[in-house]
């Protein structure tokens, strides 16, 4: 059975049209990145999610910020919301799989947040020891 154990999780928001302090307050958490995009008055924001207990962290994110994100998508204060789940694929590996629990997928997608999986050809644990 595959284990759901991403090494990094980030909520990426693009087309943000409100200021960082207003966004942080609305999401009830701090953005780790907030920077201008190419379009004037449009910003990119990122919220890092703790990967130590990913199921709990994602359910808490959905409960705390999901309804607000859905409302902001509806009224265009946010253009797009994507949850990026990052996994490492060790160089010596032949295949990998990870099962996203249905409860988590429904909690996130139910608020209009897309889910993206990123796989990196690296062994994160070895990199951290160096």
LOSE-518360 format. One record per residue (C-alpha): residue in one letter; x, y, z. Coordinates in steps of 0.5 Angstrom, whole numbers, plus 500, padded with zeros to 3 digits. Layout:
residues N
AXYZ;...
This chain:
residues 130
X500500500;X503507498;X504512504;X501519504;X508523506;X510529502;X516532504;X513539502;X506542502;X505549499;X498553498;X500557492;X495563490;X496567484;X492573481;X491576489;X488583488;X488584496;X494586500;X498581504;X496584511;X489583509;X490576506;X494574512;X488576516;X482573512;X486566511;X488566519;X495564517;X501568515;X503567508;X511565507;X511569500;X507575497;X510578491;X508582485;X506578478;X507581471;X500584471;X499590475;X495590482;X496582481;X500578487;X503571488;X502569495;X504562498;X502559505;X507553507;X503547510;X507543515;X508536512;X510532519;X502530519;X500531512;X493529513;X491533519;X495539517;X491539510;X484538514;X486544518;X488548512;X481546509;X477548515;X481554517;X482557510;X477553505;X471557506;X475564505;X479562499;X472559496;X469566497;X475570495;X475565488;X468567487;X469575488;X476574484;X480577490;X484571488;X485568481;X487561482;X488557488;X493550488;X495546493;X502543491;X504536494;X511535493;X514528493;X521526492;X523520488;X530517490;X534516484;X535508485;X527508485;X523504479;X516507481;X513511486;X506512488;X502516494;X495515496;X491522497;X486520502;X479521499;X477525506;X483530504;X482531497;X474532498;X476537504;X481541499;X477541492;X471542496;X473549496;X475550489;X483549490;X486545485;X491539487;X498539484;X503533485;X510535484;X515529484;X523531484;X528526482;X532526489;X533523496;X531529500;X533525507;X540525504;X540532502;X538534509;X544530512;X549534507;
